[in-house]
Amino acid sequence: MYTFLLFFQDGGGSGLIWTLLPFVFIFGIFYFLVILPQKKQRAQLQEMITQLRINDEIVTNGGIIGKIKEVKDTSFIIQSAEKSFLEVGKSAVVGKKAE
């Protein structure tokens, strides 16, 4: 209760500043620990997707592993088994298959 009263002690608008300061601090920490690394990871994934070529092995977000047989504007044709060809969107690719 005493700290709550300290915020409004001087009676001016500075009480509002001291009230909002912890929220600004928390948002700053959240930005640097969560949002910024996610942006960097998303940019790296987009760069990797643009560099994929025929015969690269990829993994989709559904867990399908396949070899790229054709590259289209918004999708890939992949071969996941001997006679199984699938068309997957580029947004479904989560990475290259680990060697």
MIBA-678616 format. One record per residue (C-alpha): residue number from 0; residue in three letters; x, y negated, z. Coordinates in pm, 1 decimal. Layout:
BAMAR  rose  roti        xx        yy        zz
BAMAR   NUM   ALA         X         Y         Z
...
***
This chain:
BAMAR  rose  roti        xx        yy        zz
BAMAR     0   MET       0.0       0.0       0.0
BAMAR     1   TYR     285.8    -237.9      85.0
BAMAR     2   THR     451.9    -195.9    -258.1
BAMAR     3   PHE     118.3    -259.7    -428.3
BAMAR     4   LEU      93.6    -591.6    -247.1
BAMAR     5   LEU     447.9    -685.7    -349.1
BAMAR     6   PHE     344.6    -685.9    -715.7
BAMAR     7   PHE      94.7    -964.1    -656.8
BAMAR     8   GLN     283.1   -1157.2    -389.5
BAMAR     9   ASP     399.7   -1453.1    -599.2
BAMAR    10   GLY      51.8   -1498.0    -751.3
BAMAR    11   GLY     177.0   -1571.0   -1104.5
BAMAR    12   GLY     183.9   -1358.5   -1414.5
BAMAR    13   SER     502.4   -1184.6   -1304.9
BAMAR    14   GLY     293.9    -924.4   -1118.9
BAMAR    15   LEU     174.5    -796.6   -1453.5
BAMAR    16   ILE     532.7    -770.4   -1579.9
BAMAR    17   TRP     637.0    -562.8   -1280.5
BAMAR    18   THR     330.6    -343.6   -1325.8
BAMAR    19   LEU     400.8    -272.9   -1693.8
BAMAR    20   LEU     778.2    -234.1   -1659.7
BAMAR    21   PRO     768.1     133.9   -1550.3
BAMAR    22   PHE     547.5     219.7   -1849.7
BAMAR    23   VAL     787.9      48.7   -2089.0
BAMAR    24   PHE    1077.4     235.1   -1926.6
BAMAR    25   ILE     896.4     571.2   -1956.4
BAMAR    26   PHE     811.0     503.8   -2321.3
BAMAR    27   GLY    1176.7     418.3   -2391.9
BAMAR    28   ILE    1295.3     744.1   -2238.3
BAMAR    29   PHE    1025.2     937.1   -2426.9
BAMAR    30   TYR    1129.3     772.1   -2754.6
BAMAR    31   PHE    1499.1     856.5   -2719.4
BAMAR    32   LEU    1449.7    1210.4   -2586.0
BAMAR    33   VAL    1156.0    1328.1   -2800.7
BAMAR    34   ILE    1062.4    1109.2   -3097.4
BAMAR    35   LEU    1409.3    1020.3   -3228.8
BAMAR    36   PRO    1543.8    1380.9   -3232.2
BAMAR    37   GLN    1222.7    1499.8   -3402.6
BAMAR    38   LYS    1261.6    1236.1   -3674.5
BAMAR    39   LYS    1621.1    1343.8   -3730.6
BAMAR    40   GLN    1525.3    1713.2   -3746.5
BAMAR    41   ARG    1238.8    1641.0   -3990.1
BAMAR    42   ALA    1474.5    1441.5   -4215.5
BAMAR    43   GLN    1728.4    1727.0   -4214.5
BAMAR    44   LEU    1456.6    1978.5   -4305.9
BAMAR    45   GLN    1333.4    1759.1   -4592.7
BAMAR    46   GLU    1689.9    1725.2   -4721.1
BAMAR    47   MET    1740.1    2102.4   -4702.5
BAMAR    48   ILE    1413.1    2166.4   -4890.9
BAMAR    49   THR    1513.7    1931.5   -5172.5
BAMAR    50   GLN    1843.7    2118.9   -5211.2
BAMAR    51   LEU    1688.4    2467.4   -5236.2
BAMAR    52   ARG    1754.3    2643.4   -5566.4
BAMAR    53   ILE    1666.5    2972.4   -5736.3
BAMAR    54   ASN    1796.4    3283.9   -5550.6
BAMAR    55   ASP    1813.5    3104.1   -5214.8
BAMAR    56   GLU    1649.0    3306.5   -4937.7
BAMAR    57   ILE    1398.3    3115.9   -4725.6
BAMAR    58   VAL    1177.1    3167.2   -4423.2
BAMAR    59   THR     823.8    3025.1   -4408.3
BAMAR    60   ASN     632.6    2910.6   -4103.3
BAMAR    61   GLY     424.5    3230.3   -4134.4
BAMAR    62   GLY     736.3    3443.5   -4097.4
BAMAR    63   ILE     760.1    3547.1   -4462.8
BAMAR    64   ILE    1114.9    3593.1   -4587.3
BAMAR    65   GLY    1172.8    3578.6   -4958.8
BAMAR    66   LYS    1402.2    3484.1   -5242.6
BAMAR    67   ILE    1311.7    3182.4   -5455.4
BAMAR    68   LYS    1236.5    3279.3   -5814.5
BAMAR    69   GLU    1088.7    2952.1   -5942.9
BAMAR    70   VAL    1085.4    2593.3   -5817.5
BAMAR    71   LYS     775.5    2380.4   -5881.7
BAMAR    72   ASP     692.8    2022.7   -5781.6
BAMAR    73   THR     515.1    2106.4   -5454.7
BAMAR    74   SER     574.9    2479.8   -5417.4
BAMAR    75   PHE     808.0    2773.7   -5466.4
BAMAR    76   ILE     742.3    3113.9   -5623.2
BAMAR    77   ILE     920.0    3362.0   -5397.0
BAMAR    78   GLN     977.2    3735.0   -5416.1
BAMAR    79   SER     919.8    3890.8   -5076.1
BAMAR    80   ALA     935.8    4256.8   -5177.9
BAMAR    81   GLU    1028.0    4451.3   -5488.5
BAMAR    82   LYS     708.3    4363.0   -5681.8
BAMAR    83   SER     552.6    4105.2   -5451.6
BAMAR    84   PHE     556.8    3745.2   -5569.4
BAMAR    85   LEU     403.7    3466.5   -5360.2
BAMAR    86   GLU     355.1    3097.6   -5416.8
BAMAR    87   VAL     427.2    2899.8   -5099.2
BAMAR    88   GLY     409.4    2526.9   -5047.5
BAMAR    89   LYS     730.1    2341.5   -4980.7
BAMAR    90   SER     579.8    2222.1   -4652.9
BAMAR    91   ALA     560.2    2586.4   -4536.1
BAMAR    92   VAL     938.1    2633.2   -4553.5
BAMAR    93   VAL    1106.6    2614.6   -4213.7
BAMAR    94   GLY    1460.0    2705.4   -4315.0
BAMAR    95   LYS    1705.0    2919.9   -4501.6
BAMAR    96   LYS    1745.2    3281.9   -4402.3
BAMAR    97   ALA    2041.0    3333.1   -4171.8
BAMAR    98   GLU    2309.3    3542.7   -4336.3
***
